Amino acid sequence: MNALRQYRDLTSIQLRSMRDEVPMIAVIQIVLAIGLVAGMGYLIPNITSTSAAFLVTGTATQSFVTMGLTMLPQLLAQSKAEGRIEYFLTMPISREAYLLSLVTVVAITALPGVAFTLAFGAWHYGLSFQFDPAFAAVMVLSVLSLAGVGVAMAIFSPHQQLVNAITQMIIFYVLFFSPVLLPAAQLPGFLQQTAWFAPPTYAADAVRATLTDLPGTNLGRDLVVMAGFSLASIALSAFAIRRRG
């Protein structure tokens, strides 16, 4: 069985195993999108179309971040606790194909939240978005660039509860201390510097570059940097899963 067929079959297995959970995940994403898009808007008096576009695209990016840094490690941590990882690792399959199947499932489950966020944000603030074909590459790289951290957390953490706590801390940082929902200029100098080493910074900028005409974006740089993060992420994930078995 070649790696491509393994990847296809493993992805199908993962999707089927999560078929009962996907609707609830979609509902959670929709509620979170409404809360961030509408709720944050109420905190910004006389919000301009530029600020609204920044907020909506940041919330769309947040869907990828949430899936890569929350859902993926929690899914793996639960699988580890239930012995499902060991079950798959006893099979004669590619470890990389197994990991990529998990990342693919996570990316697919993020799509409803992204689509709803953009549609709701466009309706709520009267915005119009322009879809660049590069948006597809941005979606893939956004998840891949974060997956390695999520996989490493889940594999090396001794307890599932610890993974849950760490992921919530990371999401809190992304929401309020990185240039995803807020412009970098509004952050303290220290956080502006640390943001350059965080994949969500480039993911958010790339989403804005492919959906809006907001000034200051740099799609070429974002794609190159996210590709580098993705390669490092895949290597870290492969190392973690091979250490496991």
Buried (B, 14 or more C-beta within 10 A) or exposed (E): EEEEEBBBBBBEBBBEEBEEEBEEBBEEBBEBBBEBBBEBBEEEEEBEEBBBBBBBBBBBBBBBBBBBBBBBBBBBBBBBBEEBBEEBBEEEBBBBBBBBBBBBBBBBBBBBBBBBBBEBBBEBBEBEBEEBEBBEBBBBBBBBBBBBBBBBBBBEBEEBEEBBEBBEEBBEBBBEBBBBBBEBEEBEEEBBEBBEEBBBBBBBBBBBBBBBEBEEBEBEEBBEBBBBBBEBBBEBBBBBBEEBE
